[in-house]
Amino acid sequence: MLTTKKKAGIIKNSGRHDADTGSPEVQVALLSRQITDLTKHLKKNPKDFHSRRGLLQMVADRRTHLRYLETNDKRRYSAVIKKLGLKK
């Protein structure tokens, strides 16, 4: 679970402006952080199938946001991929 301070830091680093919380870049950054945290949890708790389902939903959501960015603005898509270190 992301704390408010961590979330604010992620929004500040990846947002297009100060009050930006809904842009695809911010959403992808937040989902990536949550996916990382949940992956660590699942390595310790391999039988936690409810969290695994949530992880799969987050991965699908991130993929949807990335696909939207790729079709509408390739420059922003490339910047997000490079900044977060995601592979295609």
NUMI-8774 format. One record per residue: x, y, z of N, C-alpha, C, O, CB in turn. Coordinates in steps of 0.02 Angstrom, whole numbers, padded with zeros to 5 digits. Each point is the difference from the previous one (the first is absolute). Glycine has a CB too. Example, Ala and Ser with C-alpha at 12.3 -4.5 7.8 and 13.67 -1.06 7.14 Angstrom:
BEGIN
    n.px    n.py    n.pz   ca.px   ca.py   ca.pz    c.px    c.py    c.pz    o.px    o.py    o.pz   cb.px   cb.py   cb.pz
   00660  -00284   00390  -00045   00059   00000   00045   00060   00000   00052  -00001   00033  -00147  -00058   00029
   00077   00112  -00098   00042   00059   00003  -00039   00055   00037   00025   00055   00008   00034  -00087  -00116
END
This chain:
BEGIN
    n.px    n.py    n.pz   ca.px   ca.py   ca.pz    c.px    c.py    c.pz    o.px    o.py    o.pz   cb.px   cb.py   cb.pz
   00042  -00059   00000  -00042   00059   00000   00044   00062   00000   00047   00005   00040  -00139  -00067   00021
   00078   00108  -00105   00038   00062  -00004  -00024   00049   00053  -00060   00011   00009   00079  -00029  -00133
   00028   00049   00158  -00018   00052   00048  -00013   00064  -00039   00018   00006  -00059   00052  -00061   00151
  -00100   00103  -00059  -00016   00063  -00031   00062   00037  -00023   00001   00031  -00053  -00104  -00025   00123
   00156  -00009  -00029   00062   00035  -00018   00033  -00032  -00061   00024   00036  -00045  -00009  -00005   00164
  -00013  -00097  -00122   00029  -00035  -00057  -00040   00015  -00063   00028   00013  -00054   00015  -00103   00129
  -00108   00089  -00068  -00044   00014  -00057   00010   00071  -00025   00004   00012  -00061  -00087  -00094   00105
   00088   00130   00002   00011   00069  -00019   00068   00008  -00036   00005   00039  -00047  -00076  -00001   00145
   00121  -00073  -00075   00065   00003  -00032  -00001  -00028  -00071   00030   00029  -00045   00022  -00040   00157
  -00088  -00044  -00121  -00006  -00029  -00067  -00037   00048  -00047   00019   00009  -00057  -00018  -00125   00107
  -00055   00146  -00024  -00039   00047  -00040   00043   00061  -00018  -00003   00024  -00056  -00103  -00063   00112
   00145   00063  -00009   00042   00058  -00012   00053  -00015  -00054   00013   00042  -00043  -00031  -00004   00162
   00047  -00097  -00116   00053  -00018  -00048  -00026  -00015  -00070   00034   00014  -00049   00029  -00059   00144
  -00123   00018  -00101  -00023  -00022  -00065  -00059   00041  -00028  -00021  -00011  -00056   00060  -00101   00087
  -00065   00159   00009  -00056   00039  -00023   00020   00054  -00049   00058   00021  -00002  -00112  -00043   00109
   00006   00044  -00148   00013   00051  -00049  -00003   00070   00031   00030   00047  -00026  -00076  -00122  -00063
   00009   00081   00144  -00003   00062   00039  -00014  -00018   00072  -00007  -00059   00016  -00033   00126  -00116
   00036  -00017   00145  -00004  -00013   00072  -00062  -00040   00021   00005  -00045   00042   00057   00150  -00026
  -00119  -00089  -00045  -00062  -00033   00021  -00019  -00059  -00044  -00057  -00022   00000   00019   00131   00044
   00085  -00135  -00082  -00013  -00054  -00046  -00002  -00067   00036   00050  -00023   00026   00006   00088  -00117
  -00115  -00095   00092  -00006  -00066   00030  -00031  -00051  -00047   00000  -00059   00015  -00010   00114   00096
  -00017  -00033  -00167  -00037  -00045  -00043   00031  -00014  -00068  -00027  -00039  -00038  -00070   00080   00095
   00153  -00010  -00072   00030  -00012  -00065   00026  -00071  -00004   00016  -00030   00052   00015   00152  -00062
  -00026  -00149  -00050   00024  -00069  -00006   00070  -00010   00028   00016  -00053   00025  -00087   00043  -00126
   00113   00062   00096   00068  -00007   00027  -00001  -00012   00075   00037  -00043   00025   00005   00118  -00116
  -00083  -00037   00126  -00005  -00008   00073  -00031  -00067   00017   00023  -00035   00046  -00034   00159  -00032
  -00041  -00143  -00050  -00033  -00063   00014   00048  -00059  -00011   00001  -00046   00040  -00111   00097  -00074
   00149  -00049  -00019   00048  -00053  -00013   00053  -00002   00054   00020  -00054   00023  -00040   00065  -00147
   00044   00047   00145   00051   00002   00052  -00026  -00028   00066   00034  -00039   00034   00017   00139  -00089
  -00112  -00082   00074  -00030  -00026   00062  -00011  -00075  -00004   00016  -00036   00047  -00071   00147  -00028
   00028  -00133  -00075  -00012  -00072  -00009   00066  -00039   00001   00003  -00055   00028  -00106   00081  -00094
   00155   00002   00036   00065  -00034   00000   00027  -00009   00070   00027  -00052   00018  -00004   00099  -00131
  -00030   00005   00153   00023  -00004   00070  -00041  -00052   00039   00028  -00039   00038   00008   00160  -00043
  -00102  -00121  -00004  -00042  -00048   00035   00016  -00071  -00023   00000  -00047   00040  -00090   00134  -00029
   00103  -00096  -00076   00017  -00066  -00026   00065  -00025   00031   00005  -00058   00018  -00065   00085  -00127
   00108   00017   00115   00064  -00018   00031  -00010  -00022   00072   00026  -00052   00021   00034   00132  -00096
  -00098  -00040   00113  -00012  -00017   00070  -00038  -00065   00007   00017  -00041   00043  -00018   00162  -00016
  -00049  -00131  -00069  -00040  -00061   00005   00040  -00061  -00022  -00011  -00055   00027  -00092   00123  -00047
   00147  -00060  -00027   00043  -00055  -00021   00045  -00023   00057   00010  -00060   00011  -00012   00103  -00130
   00030   00005   00156   00041  -00017   00058  -00042  -00039   00052   00024  -00049   00029   00048   00151  -00049
  -00134  -00079   00030  -00044  -00034   00048  -00014  -00071  -00022   00000  -00047   00041  -00052   00157  -00011
   00040  -00120  -00094  -00017  -00066  -00025   00060  -00048   00001  -00009  -00061   00003  -00078   00113  -00073
   00148  -00025   00068   00058  -00044   00007   00005  -00029   00070   00022  -00056   00010   00037   00124  -00097
  -00082  -00028   00137   00000  -00024   00069  -00061  -00044   00014   00004  -00045   00042   00059   00147  -00008
  -00118  -00089  -00068  -00064  -00035   00013  -00026  -00029  -00065  -00047   00027  -00030   00021   00051   00125
   00055  -00134  -00117  -00019  -00027  -00066  -00072  -00026  -00005  -00025  -00010  -00055   00144  -00018   00042
  -00151   00015   00069  -00068  -00026  -00003  -00054   00054   00007  -00059  -00016   00008   00104  -00090   00039
  -00026   00168  -00051  -00047   00055   00006  -00032   00013  -00068   00021   00045  -00037   00045   00007   00133
  -00116  -00092  -00113  -00030   00003  -00066  -00044   00062  -00010  -00008   00023  -00057   00011  -00147   00055
  -00030   00152   00054  -00040   00061  -00007   00044   00058  -00020  -00019   00041  -00042  -00062  -00083   00129
   00139   00047  -00057   00047   00054  -00020   00027  -00012  -00070   00013   00048  -00036   00017  -00032   00156
  -00022  -00078  -00138   00024  -00016  -00068  -00051   00024  -00052   00019   00025  -00053   00045  -00125   00098
  -00127   00092  -00030  -00052   00023  -00046   00002   00076  -00006  -00007   00027  -00054  -00065  -00127   00085
   00082   00134   00025   00006   00073  -00001   00061   00021  -00041  -00003   00050  -00036  -00053  -00044   00147
   00110  -00043  -00105   00061   00015  -00038  -00014  -00005  -00075   00020   00043  -00039   00051  -00085   00134
  -00106  -00011  -00115  -00016  -00009  -00070  -00045   00056  -00026   00008   00021  -00057   00004  -00144   00072
  -00057   00147   00026  -00043   00056  -00020   00040   00064  -00008  -00012   00038  -00047  -00084  -00092   00106
   00144   00065  -00014   00043   00059  -00006   00043  -00002  -00062   00009   00051  -00034  -00008  -00042   00158
   00026  -00068  -00140   00040  -00007  -00060  -00042   00015  -00062   00023   00033  -00046   00050  -00119   00104
  -00135   00061  -00059  -00044   00013  -00056  -00018   00074  -00005  -00003   00028  -00056  -00044  -00143   00068
   00036   00148   00044  -00014   00072   00000   00060   00039  -00027  -00008   00046  -00040  -00070  -00061   00138
   00137  -00002  -00076   00060   00034  -00023   00009  -00010  -00075   00017   00047  -00036   00037  -00061   00149
  -00066  -00046  -00136   00006  -00015  -00071  -00050   00042  -00040   00016   00024  -00054   00023  -00140   00081
  -00099   00124  -00001  -00051   00041  -00033   00021   00072  -00005  -00006   00031  -00053  -00082  -00109   00095
   00114   00106   00012   00024   00070   00000   00058   00008  -00049   00004   00049  -00037  -00040  -00036   00157
   00082  -00061  -00122   00056   00004  -00045  -00023  -00005  -00073   00027   00034  -00044   00047  -00084   00132
  -00122   00007  -00101  -00026  -00006  -00068  -00033   00065  -00023   00006   00021  -00057  -00023  -00145   00075
  -00019   00156   00028  -00031   00064  -00015   00053   00052  -00018  -00006   00036  -00050  -00090  -00063   00128
   00148   00031  -00038   00054   00047  -00013   00035  -00016  -00067   00017   00046  -00037  -00001  -00031   00161
  -00006  -00077  -00137   00035  -00020  -00061  -00039   00021  -00063   00029   00022  -00049   00023  -00118   00111
  -00117   00089  -00059  -00040   00017  -00059  -00010   00075  -00007  -00006   00025  -00056  -00051  -00135   00066
   00055   00147   00045  -00016   00072  -00004   00060   00046   00001  -00003   00053  -00031  -00102  -00081   00087
   00159   00009  -00023   00058   00044   00003   00063  -00042   00012   00018  -00016   00056  -00090   00111  -00011
   00105  -00112  -00100   00058  -00044   00004   00058   00031   00039   00038  -00036   00033  -00072  -00013  -00142
   00040   00115   00107   00055   00033   00036  -00009  -00009   00075   00047  -00017   00035  -00036   00102  -00128
  -00072  -00074   00118  -00013  -00009   00072   00007  -00073   00020   00025  -00016   00054  -00103   00115  -00056
   00057  -00144  -00043   00006  -00072   00013   00074  -00019   00008   00018  -00035   00047  -00124   00014  -00113
   00147   00044   00020   00072  -00015   00003   00031   00028   00064   00043  -00032   00031  -00038   00032  -00156
  -00026   00060   00144   00027   00031   00060  -00018  -00040   00063   00041  -00009   00044  -00049   00122  -00100
  -00054  -00137   00059  -00022  -00040   00058   00038  -00065   00004   00022  -00020   00053  -00136   00072  -00060
   00121  -00086  -00049   00035  -00064  -00003   00072   00009   00023   00026  -00040   00039  -00101   00001  -00133
   00107   00091   00068   00070   00013   00018   00007   00019   00074   00045  -00024   00033  -00023   00060  -00151
  -00067   00006   00143   00004   00025   00069  -00010  -00056   00051   00034  -00004   00050  -00076   00116  -00089
  -00006  -00156   00024  -00016  -00054   00048   00040  -00064  -00013  -00001  -00046   00041  -00113   00094  -00032
   00150  -00050  -00064   00040  -00059  -00015  -00041  -00061  -00019   00019  -00056   00014   00064   00100   00064
  -00139  -00032  -00110  -00043  -00055  -00022   00021  -00023  -00069   00024   00040  -00041  -00119   00004   00110
   00087  -00108  -00082   00014  -00026  -00067  -00065  -00009  -00036  -00054  -00006   00030   00158  -00053   00010
  -00099   00060  -00105  -00060  -00013  -00039  -00007  -00073  -00013  -00048  -00021  -00033   00056   00133  -00019
END
